[in-house]
Amino acid sequence: MQQILTAPRLLTGRPDRHFSPGALLIDGGTIAAVGTPSEVEYQASPKADRYDYPNSTILPGLINCHVHLAFDASPDPVGALRAVPDGELLEAMHERAHQHLRAGVTTVRDLGDRGGLLVRLRDAIARGEAVGPRILVSGAPLTPRGGHCWFLGGEVDSDAEIRARVRHNAQAGSDLIKVMGNGGQMTPGGPGMTDAQFTPEQLRLIISAARSVGLPTAIHAYTTGTIAAAVAAGVATVEHCTFLGDDGAAALDDDLADRMAAEGTAASPALPSGWRRMWDMLGPERAEAIADRLRWLRHHEVPLLFGSDAGVPISQHGDPVSTLELYEHIGVAHADIIQLATTTSARFLGLGEITGELRPGLDADVVVVDGDPLRDVQSLRHLRRVLRAGREPDGNG
């Protein structure tokens, strides 16, 4: 079945390629043509279904590179997780995934679920047995015994356990390996944000072991020392990437940022949808330091990915726009925000030949919004239609 979508504006995901007016031809689950309405109509079957959106914009589906579908975004997501059995957790993760899709997010990268349970949901969606976004799964993240997020099941101590855990996650169907390089705030009694959980040698082992089974690695890292060790070892993405010293103060390293840019190591700040509330709690000085760090990363041309850490307290599932507002707040142009949340995120997740852009041959992951997101990011809240591989979230597309 073919569909033609037309609108006054079509954003391909590349700042240099827009159409006004624009049209998109979808054949089954794949994009067949992109261009002006006359160009696209010429290539369509006379029987193609046509959908005209006279006040709207067509653009690629958004990609959230850092979510936790196992967490419920409550004040105590860890307690809630530990209280629920696997069957109920799987159902809850399905609903949370669906929330992302209904909000225009057609791909999510989940960076820590319990025991790799999410593989079952990812595969059910891929088979068409469940409706949801494309999901990249890390499974249980590697952490030391009693370390940050130990309750997800990825505890390791020795080199042998590290190798075994990486093999286990790969064999269970993980799309990447996640490692908790520093501690965090959500593990009761666990290591703090500036505590290193692995030595540089251990990080090299983890990333090398992941590479040996064909998987990239993402690291949860707050301190400059941990970031440096991971980048030297060849990590693919640095989550949070806050460049803190051991004392918790900013420790920006220009040479390290330049190395990340040169080697294509992406930073996923993973700031929550409730960032305004977080900044109010931190106070203006610390809040401005976060904004300055993001500007500093952009100045050094470190690739930035869109991620919201959805599932942790003050970061809701299915609210991508609130996090994107942060980039607007620090002065990122609207066209660059769209690119960051679509083509750039797809490319650095290894999905650039599958999704993230509107061009022939890619999956038809598409959103239609009222208004013009190049003028106002709030337009992304006003969804007219969401397609994941040509299908609507209710499965009737």
N, C-alpha and C positions, 0 to 999 in steps of 0.2 A: 504494500500500500504506500502511495506517495502522498505527501503533504506539502503544500506551499504556505509559508508564513510571510506576510508582508507588514511593514511598518515604516513610519517616516524616518527611522534611524535603525541601522544595524551595525553593531560593534563586533568586530571579529575577535577581539581580544588583543590585537596588535594596534598600538596607537597610530600607526601610519596607514591603517586600512579600515576605513569606515565607508558605509554606503548611506546616502540620504536622497531619496528613499532607498530601502533595502529589502531584499527578499531572500528566503532560504528554502531550498528544496530538500526534503527528507525522504529517503526511500527506505522503508522498513525502519531499522534503527540507526541508519547511517546518513550523514550529510552527503547529498549528491551534487549540490550546486549552491553558490553564494554569489550575490551580485545585485544589480538593479532589478526591479520587477520584470522589465521586458526581457532581460538576459535570462533570468531564471525561468520565466514562463515558457520561453522558447524550448527549454530542455525538459519540461515536464510532460507527463502523460495527460491527455485530455480528461482522464478520469481522476486526476489527483484532487484530493480534498484541499480546499482553499480556506485559509484563516487570515482575515485582514484585521489589523490592530491600528486604527487611525491616529491614536494619540500615544503611541507606545514606542518602546525600544526593544529590539531583539539582541541578545548577547549570550555568550557561553555560560553554562552553569558554573557556579562558584565552587571552589575547592578549599575545604578547611583541612589544613595539614596537621592539626593537633587537637584531637578530641579524646575523651574517655567515655565511651558509651556505657561502661560498667558503673560509672558514678552518676548520682542523681542530682547533683548541684545543690543539695541540701546543706545546712550548716554542718552536718556530720556525715559526709558521703562514705567515709570508711566504715563507720558503724552500720550504716544502712546496707552497705555491700556485704559485710560479714554476716548480717542477719538473714540474708535471702538465699534460698537454695538455687541450684543451677537452672532448673526449669523456669522459675520465676524471673531470674536474672536475664535469661535469654529473651524472654518475652519483653521485659523492660528495655533491653538494649535495642530490640526491634522497633519499639515505639519511639525511642530517642533517635534512632537512625532516620525514622520516617519524619520526625520533626525537622531534622536538617534538610531533608529532601523537599518538604513542603515549603521551606523558607528559601528555596532556590539553590541549595548546596547539593550538587549532584555527585560529588566525590568527597569522602572523608578518609583521613589517615588516623587510625586509632592507635594510641601509643601506650597501651597498657590495659589489658583486660585479664580477668581471672582465669588462669590455667589454659589460655588459648581457646576459651569457649566461643569467642566471636568468629572463629573460622567457620563454624556451622552456619551462622547467619550470613556471612559473606557468601558462602557457597550456595545457600538457598536463594539468595538474591540473584546471583550469577546464573543460576539455573531457571530463573523465572518463577520459582515456587513462593517467593516472598517479594514484596515491593520495598525498595529502599535505594539509597545512593550506592554507588560503587564504594567498596570499603577496602582499604589497605590495612592489614592486621600485623601488629608486632608481637602479639601474644604477651606472656608474662615478661616484664623487663628484668634484665640481670641486675641484681643488687646483692651486697654482702649479707651474711646472716644477720637478721635483725635490722637491716638497712632500710632506706627509704622505699616504701611500697612493698615490703617483704611479703605482705599478706596476699599479694597477687600470685605468688608461687614461683618466683624466679630467683630464689636465694642461691648464691654460689660462694664458695670460700677458696678452694684450691684451683690451680690451673686445670686440673683434670675435670673439676666440676664446671668450670667455665666452658671448656670444649664440649662437654656433654650437654650442657644447657643450650648452647648455640645449635648443636645438632638436633636436639629434641625440638626446639622451636621450628627449625627448618623442616624437619620431618612431619611436624604437626600441621604445616601449611602456612607458616608465617611469611609475610611479604618483605619483612625487614626485621632487624634486630634492634631492640631498644636497650640502652644501658643507662642506669642511674649514676652519673658521674659524681654528683654532689648529693647531699641530703636535701631535705625539703621541709615543708611546713605542715603536711597532712598526716605524717606518721607519728602517732603518740609515742613519746620517749625515744624517737629515732634521731639520727644525725641531723645537724642543722644545715642551713643553706650553704654555708661556706666550708663545710667539712668534706674533704675529698674521700670518696668511698673506694676508689681503686687507684693503684699506682700507675704511672705512665706505662710501665711494662705490661701490666694487666690490661690496660686499655688497648695497647698494641695487639695483645693476644686476642682480645674480644673482636676487634675490628678485622684482624687477619682471619680468625676462624669464621666470621660471618662472610668474608669475601671468598673463602674456600668453598662455601656452599652456595655462592652466587647471590648473596643478599647484602644490601647496603645497611649502614648502621646510623641510628639517630641517638644522640646523647643529651640527656638532661644535665645541663651544666650552667652553673652560676658564676664560678670563679674564673679569673683569667688563667690561672695555672691549669685548671682542668680543661678549659677550652683549648689552650695551647697544646696540651698533650694529645687531645683528641684530634685536632687538626693535623698535627705532625703524624699521627697514625693513619690518617686518611678517612676520617669520619665523613659521612655525606651531609648531615644536617646537625646543627647545634640548636637545641631547644632552650628557650629562655635567653641564653646568650647575653647575660647581664654584665659581664666584665667587672666582677667585684674582686677586691683584694680579700685576704684572709680575715681582715678586720671588718669586712662588710662595706667599706667605702669604695667608691668608684676607682677602678684601676684600668682605665682605657689604654690599650696598647696599639698604637698606630701601625707598627710593623706587622703585628698579628692580623689586624683587620685587612691590611693590604695583601697578606698571604691568603686569607680566606677569599678575597675577591679574585686574586690571580688563579687560585686552584679551583674555584667554583664551589667552595664550601658555603652552603646557604645557612642563614640564621632564621629561625622561626621564633620570634619574640613571644608568641603564645600568650598574649595579654588578654585578660578576660573581657567578656561583654560588659561586665560591671566595672570597667576601669575607672569611670568617674567616681564611683563610690570608693574604690580602692584608693584613688588619689586623695579624696577628702580625708580618709583615715591616715594616709601617710603625711599629709601636709604639703603646702605649696613648694617647699624647697626640694623635697625628695621626689615629688611628682614631676617637677621641671627637669630633674636629673634624668628621669626615665625618658622624657621627651627628647632631651639633648642627646641621650645615648642612641636613640633611633635615628635622629638626624645625623649623628656622627657615623653610624653604620652606613647610611645612605651616601654620605659624603665620600666614604671610602669605597663605595660601589660594591659593598657586600650584598649578595642577593638576599632579599627579604621575602619570606613566605608568609602567606596568610594562615593564621591558626589562632584559636580562641581558648584553648584549654577547657573546652566545654565539658561540664560535668563536675568540676571543682566548685567550691563555694564562690558565689557571685559571678559565675559564668554559665549562662543557661544554654541548653541545647536548642538549636533552631533559631538563633539570634545572630546571624553573621554581621548584620549591618552595624550593630553597636560597636563591635570591634573595628570594623572598617572606618567608623567615625573617628577613631583615634588617629588614623593616618591623615584624614582630612584636618584634624586638629593640629598636627605638627607641620602642615603645609604641603603635603603630597598632592600633586595635581590629580584631578578626578580620573583622567585617562590612565595615569600611572597606577591608581588604586585598582581600577578594573583589571589592568594587566597583571598586577601583583596577585590578585585573587583568582586569576584564570590561567593565562598562558605561562607566567613565570612559575607559579606553584606546580602546574602540570609538568613542566620541563624538569624541575629539580626533584620531582618524585618519580621520574622515569616514565611519565605518561604522555609526553609530548606528541607521540604519534598515535595516541588513542583519544585524548580529550583535551579540553582547556582552550580550544580555539574553534571558531566556526570556519572550517574549510573542508572541501570535499575529501571523503575517505575517512574522516574521524567519526566517532560516535556522536549521535545527535543528542548531546547533553546541552539543553537550551533553556533559557528563561526569557520570558516576555514581561516587561514591567511598564506600568504607566509612567509617563514623564521621561526625562532625559538625565540619566546618571552622570553624564559628562558635565552637567550643571549642578546637580544636587544628588548626593549619595543617598538621600532619603528615598529617591525613586525606587531603589532596590527593595524597599518594603512593600511597594504597591504591585504585587505580582498578579499578572493576568494568566500566566501559564507556565508550567514547569514540565520539561520533558527529560527523561533519563533514557538514553538510547531510543528515542522516539516515542516512549510511553509516558503517560501521565502518572502521577503518584497513586491515583486510585486504580491504576491498572487498566483503564479504559481507553488509553491513547492508542 
